[in-house]
Amino acid sequence: MALEILLAVLLLILVMLVVMTYYLRAVKLRKDEEEEEGKEVEKEKESVLSAQNFVYTSIVLVAVGMVVTLYVMLRGTVWEGHLMEWMNLIVRLMHITFGIAWIGASFYFVFLENALNRTKDVRDELAGNLWAVHGGGFYYLEKYKIAPQKIPKHLHWFKYEAYFTWLSGFCLLFVVYYFNASALLIDKNVLDISPLQGIGIGVGSFITAYIIYALMCKSPLAKTKWLFTLTGILVCVGFAFFYSHVFSARAAYIHFGAMLGSIMAANVFFVIIPSQKAMVNAAKEGKPLNPQLGKNAGLRSLHNNYFTLPVLFVMISNHFPSTFGNDNPWLVLMVITLGTAGVKHYLNIKEKGQLSVWVMPVSIVILLGAAFITAPEKPGACNSEVGFDEVNAIVQKRCVSCHSAKPTDDVYTSAPNGIMYDTPEQILAKKDMIMQRVVVTKTMPQNNKTNITQKERDKIRCWIEQGARLK
Ligand code: HEC
């Protein structure tokens, strides 16, 4: 009962806060009008802005409080799984949306920088310009060499895309991997650690990675491009190797992507935005600009650009068991990371109008190499006929603890992905998926929780190859 009351109180506060946002918006509009009329309202506008920030932050905190209350209320009931599924859905949708906005803006500005016309009809104070047509309109953009004489009042900043992508990604990591650590994060065949240790290692690794990277950027290494790149690749190999020897293979992949994503967001938060702020302030005060600021921000922004394709691959990697299901998941991960970063490099130099003959072919060969090393081995011969009874016995022993209308597993209380093997027909209907997950990629049973043997995998394969008959 106490929880219901708490939930009702939080809901009431939420409604009041939402009403406040409308009120504050009306106040802000009035202040904008007064400013147009020439009144001095700078101070008042600032306090409205901080009130708005306070209200928005409170809304987020109250919403989180409501979800936590709801979770405590529903824990152990049939609705717990449902709540988690909807949390997953909502947070994932937010993560994808913010991520597209962030990476889209990043791609666009790197393209703009690369494609600028820097020679024809460029005013002295400009670095270049670009004509573009999009969505039925013509656009003309100019880039300043340093900064305009007077910093315009309405200056758009690109930062919330990055922050919200990171925040939603971090929440998703909790919803999918950390709340369910014993099932998805930890694989006892890899390393037997407790959920709390796993979460600590995961979160700690992101901080460590950023510190290593930031030190690299400040060290003399940063002066020699190829040496910096090589060291960066070696550090990545180290992290990929480490993650795949600590976490389950899927979690290892996601942590590698989250590690790169965290560096990207930290670059925006700790270097790019502060440099830009310092530049704007210096320009406002008419002080000379420190060109190093722009250079630092530009370098981090370029690194972020190279991280994008590897991160995007990792984010979809969970759908591809042949990648993380490999015996050396870290090697596959590194090969794909290199290949996709190579493709991005090609796109960057192409936008600059430079012709490169080898970057794209080499990247494609690297990616084909990944397809090659993940190919399944040639299957051994099936010497005798395998009957359905044998296969059914294996499935009942190794799979049905999870894949059943009434699972007995300690984590999965409903059949994962709706897949059930209670009847022969259900097994037959899913035989191709079984082949893929149990024989080819060996990603089922999950983390081999039920200890299936290679012999049993071979039996299942032979039964399917011999025509999957139900007799
Ligand atoms: C510990 C619980 C568990 C056991 C045991 C288990 N699975 Fe799964 N299975 C899952 C989970 C969780 C998923 C969903 C996530 C995924 O696709 O990896 C899944 C997904 C699958 C899928 C993919 C479904 C899809 O929609 O893509 C197949 C096929 C599958 N399992 C087959 C099997 C077979 C066959 C066995 C026995 C040899 C088995 N599983 C044993 C937990 C389990």
Residues whose N, C-alpha, C, O or C-beta is under 5 A from the ligand:
A	BS01	HEC	R398 C399 C402 P416 N417 I419 M433 I434 R437 V438 M444 P445 Q446 K449 T450
